[in-house]
C-alpha cells in the first residue's frame, strides 16, 4: 500500500506542476533555406549561354555580347573572367545587374 501512496503522491506533484506552468511558447516553422547568392566569379558563361532563363537575362543586359559568334570561346570561363576583357563591354554595373537577375532565378 505504501508504494501506491508514494506513486500517487508523485503523480499528483507532477500534475500540479504541469497545471501551474505556463504553456510552452509556439515556435514558428523554420524558414526555408534561401539559395545562397552567387558572385560573377561563380556564374559560368556556359550557363548564361545554355540555360534559357539565364540566357534571357544575359541577352537583356548585354545583347551584343550574348549574340557575338566568338562568345563560344568563353564557355569555360566565368562571367567575371569575361568581364575582365575590355572588348566584352561589360561594365561593373552591367555585371552586377546580370548577377542580381541570375540570382533571382
C-alpha positions as CSV (number, residue, x, y, z in Angstrom):
1,X,0.0,0.0,0.0
2,X,2.9,2.3,0.7
3,X,4.1,2.0,-2.9
4,X,0.7,3.1,-4.2
5,X,0.6,6.1,-1.9
6,X,4.2,7.2,-3.0
7,X,3.3,6.8,-6.7
8,X,0.0,8.7,-6.3
9,X,1.9,11.5,-4.5
10,X,4.4,11.7,-7.3
11,X,1.7,11.8,-10.0
12,X,-0.2,14.5,-8.0
13,X,3.0,16.6,-7.7
14,X,3.7,16.3,-11.5
15,X,0.2,17.1,-12.4
16,X,0.2,20.2,-10.1
17,X,3.5,21.4,-11.6
18,X,2.2,21.0,-15.1
19,X,-1.1,22.7,-14.4
20,X,0.7,25.7,-12.9
21,X,3.4,26.0,-15.6
22,X,2.7,28.5,-18.4
23,X,2.2,26.8,-21.8
24,X,5.2,26.3,-23.9
25,X,5.6,29.1,-26.5
26,X,4.6,28.2,-30.0
27,X,7.6,28.2,-32.3
28,X,7.3,29.1,-36.0
29,X,8.2,26.7,-38.6
30,X,11.9,27.0,-39.6
31,X,12.3,29.3,-42.6
32,X,13.0,27.7,-45.9
33,X,16.7,27.9,-46.6
34,X,17.4,30.5,-49.2
35,X,19.7,29.7,-52.1
36,X,23.0,31.4,-51.5
37,X,23.7,34.3,-53.9
38,X,26.5,33.7,-56.3
39,X,29.1,36.1,-57.5
40,X,30.2,36.9,-61.1
41,X,33.1,34.5,-60.5
42,X,30.7,31.7,-59.7
43,X,28.5,32.1,-62.7
44,X,29.8,30.1,-65.7
45,X,29.4,31.5,-69.2
46,X,28.1,28.1,-70.3
47,X,25.1,28.6,-68.0
48,X,24.4,32.1,-69.4
49,X,24.6,30.6,-72.9
50,X,22.7,27.3,-72.4
51,X,20.1,27.8,-69.7
52,X,17.1,29.6,-71.3
53,X,16.2,31.7,-68.2
54,X,19.9,32.8,-67.7
55,X,20.3,33.4,-71.4
56,X,17.3,35.7,-71.4
57,X,18.9,37.7,-68.6
58,X,22.2,37.8,-70.4
59,X,20.6,39.0,-73.6
60,X,18.6,41.6,-71.7
61,X,21.7,43.2,-70.2
62,X,24.4,42.5,-72.9
63,X,22.6,41.8,-76.2
64,X,25.7,42.5,-78.4
65,X,27.9,40.2,-76.4
66,X,25.2,37.5,-76.0
67,X,24.8,37.2,-79.8
68,X,28.5,37.5,-80.6
69,X,29.7,34.4,-82.5
70,X,33.0,34.5,-80.7
71,X,31.4,34.1,-77.4
72,X,31.5,30.3,-77.7
73,X,35.3,30.5,-77.0
74,X,34.4,31.7,-73.5
75,X,32.2,28.7,-72.5
76,X,34.7,27.5,-69.9
77,X,35.1,31.0,-68.3
78,X,33.1,32.7,-65.6
79,X,31.2,35.9,-66.1
80,X,33.9,37.7,-64.0
81,X,36.6,36.4,-66.3
82,X,34.8,37.6,-69.4
83,X,34.1,41.0,-67.8
84,X,37.9,41.4,-67.3
85,X,38.3,41.7,-71.1
86,X,37.7,45.3,-72.2
87,X,36.3,44.2,-75.6
88,X,33.5,42.3,-73.8
89,X,32.0,45.7,-72.9
90,X,30.8,44.6,-69.5
91,X,30.9,47.5,-67.1
92,X,30.7,46.7,-63.3
93,X,27.1,48.0,-63.4
94,X,26.2,45.5,-66.1
95,X,27.9,42.6,-64.4
96,X,26.1,43.5,-61.1
97,X,22.7,43.6,-63.0
98,X,23.3,40.3,-64.6
99,X,24.4,38.7,-61.3
100,X,21.4,40.1,-59.4
101,X,19.0,38.9,-62.0
102,X,20.6,35.4,-62.3
103,X,20.5,35.1,-58.6
104,X,16.7,35.7,-58.7
105,X,16.2,32.6,-60.9
